[in-house]
């Protein structure tokens, strides 16, 4: 789990726009959080409650940081099974014979 320091965050509150009536237009319920070391910005404006929007924005920040610091496992190369090698060779021989029969012979 990634730990986030409060000193690394810049939290802004602003008024939401769009439908929602007078309550939404009067209160500063939307939250924008900037993570200063990485420059990631997340925001939440779905609820009328500022605290719920802050929780949602923090969850989104956690997810974004986890995505950023996720390590991709390197692919471990495996050997080709013996049966597959034999099948490939048989297919090659068959294809070669087919092509050989296509050519015109001078008789």
C-alpha positions in Angstrom: 0.0 0.0 0.0 1.3 3.4 -0.9 1.5 6.0 1.9 0.6 9.6 1.0 1.8 12.4 3.2 -0.5 15.4 3.8 2.4 17.7 3.1 2.7 16.3 -0.5 -1.0 17.3 -1.3 -2.5 20.5 -2.4 -6.3 20.3 -1.9 -8.6 22.8 -3.5 -12.4 23.2 -3.1 -14.5 24.8 -5.7 -18.2 25.1 -6.8 -19.6 22.5 -9.1 -21.3 23.4 -12.3 -24.1 21.7 -14.2 -27.5 20.4 -12.9 -28.1 20.2 -9.2 -30.0 23.3 -8.2 -29.3 26.0 -5.8 -27.5 23.9 -3.2 -24.8 22.8 -5.7 -24.4 26.3 -7.1 -23.8 27.9 -3.6 -21.5 25.4 -1.8 -17.9 24.6 -2.5 -18.4 20.8 -2.5 -16.1 19.8 -5.4 -12.6 18.6 -4.5 -9.4 18.7 -6.5 -6.3 17.1 -5.1 -2.8 17.6 -6.6 0.0 15.2 -5.6 3.0 17.6 -5.8 5.9 15.0 -6.1 4.3 13.3 -9.1 2.1 16.0 -10.6 -1.0 13.8 -10.6 -4.3 15.6 -10.3 -7.6 14.0 -9.3 -11.0 15.5 -8.7 -14.4 14.4 -7.5 -17.7 16.3 -7.8 -20.4 13.6 -7.8 -21.9 14.2 -4.3 -23.3 17.2 -2.5 -21.1 16.4 0.5 -17.5 17.9 0.4 -16.2 15.1 2.8 -17.6 12.3 0.5 -16.0 14.0 -2.5 -12.7 14.3 -0.7 -12.8 10.5 0.2 -13.5 9.7 -3.5 -10.7 11.9 -4.7 -8.3 10.3 -2.2 -9.3 6.8 -3.5 -8.7 7.9 -7.1 -5.3 9.3 -6.1 -4.4 5.9 -4.5 -5.4 4.1 -7.6 -3.5 6.5 -9.8 -0.3 6.1 -7.7 -0.7 2.3 -7.7 -1.0 2.3 -11.5 2.1 4.5 -11.7 4.3 2.4 -9.5 3.0 -1.0 -10.5 5.9 -3.3 -11.7 5.3 -5.3 -14.8 6.5 -8.8 -14.5 9.1 -9.7 -17.0 8.3 -12.6 -19.4 10.1 -15.8 -18.7 11.0 -17.4 -22.0 10.2 -21.1 -22.3 11.5 -23.8 -24.6 9.4 -25.1 -27.5 8.0 -28.6 -26.7 9.4 -31.5 -28.8 6.0 -32.4 -30.2 5.6 -28.8 -31.5 9.0 -28.9 -33.2 8.2 -32.2 -34.9 4.8 -30.8 -36.1 6.5 -27.7 -37.5 9.0 -29.7 -39.4 6.3 -32.0 -40.9 4.3 -28.9 -41.9 7.4 -27.4 -43.6 8.1 -30.7 -45.5 4.4 -30.9 -46.6 4.5 -27.2 -47.8 7.8 -27.8 -49.6 6.3 -30.8 -51.4 3.2 -28.9 -52.4 5.4 -26.1 -53.9 7.6 -28.6 -55.6 4.6 -30.2 -57.4 3.4 -26.7 -58.6 6.5 -26.1 -60.7 6.4 -27.2 -64.3 8.8 -29.9 -65.3 10.3 -30.0 -68.8 9.6 -33.4 -70.4 
